[in-house]
């Protein structure tokens, strides 16, 4: 049996802006995980998960070697299997069937998502399991790229920040590639060609050190939100405002361009102050709360719900800086509290307000064992 684990994630700063190619964000991988256990199979493959109900999803290969499942819609697990099977065929490795058993720590007892990036975590864990099963020897960078290839087949707007955090662990400074171009290339090129193409040239992933002088606290509002639906509402590229780094700032959606510019500046300030200036980090986190509030008003979308607002307000009264994490609309908020302050008061006040402290810690950073082959 092969067993792999991949952590969930939280956004520290840069959410929404990072969906635009070339825009950065900071994320943290957290110590709740998806676990995938792989066993060799025969005649067909099976995927066992509580998300599929009572029975497993089964899959076979058709005459052309394509993956055919007994259910729809196409999901992250089957998309990941398909990409890895294409790469396996390109490398001349013999096809084999296998069963996957998937367990999650990223939901509550009723199966409600905490908003910790379970889709990315399961994608990364499946890539790692099949890498080991077929003995491909992929680098972390190659695993990330394969994970993003699979992800954009299911969610074309996904930035890939969650895939990067789940792959590399720790605190991650991430800049997104052009996923539309990635999908166009993937439709006509081999997986090997995509892995080594120039489409990744604007994608940057670097690991930040520990967050000095500050403690990360996480609260869950109990209201799961759909990231894809919220991003679709917010992301709007008006004529003359392509939403790219260096794009036209004078188009009809100049307010959105101002949001992107503010987010870029904020991430740059955050990274520069990360390990040296806790006071600057706190100020920047507070500014991101304001940025997200403004974006919500601009798009007529409630990013900071009443519960998230209460989470942030209570944290600020206790001397911390706080903001929604990720798409908002529910799910999680984060607070950064200076060392030396007792977090117990804030955690108690969160509980009184119906906000569940999650007790998360950063997942250890992972190191490349070799350079990407391409």
Secondary structure, DSSP 8 states (H G I E B T S, - for coil): -EEEEEEEEEEEE-TTGGGSTT-EEEEEEEEEEEEEEEEE-SSSEEEE-GGG-SS-EEEEE-TTS-EEESS-S--HHHHHHHHHHHHHHHTT-----EEEEEEESSB-TTS-B-SS-HHHHHHHHHHHHHHHHHT----HHHHHHHHHHHHHHH-TT--SHHHHHHHH-SEEEEE---HHHHHHHHHHS-HHHHHTSGGGTT-EEEEE---TTEEEEEEE-S----HHHHHHHH----TT---STT--SSSTTHHHHHHHHHHHHHHHHHHHHTTT-HHHHHHHHHHHHHHHHHHHHHHT--SS-HHHHHHHHHHHHTT-EEEE-TT-SSSEEEEEEETTS-THHHHHHHHHTT-EE----B------SS----
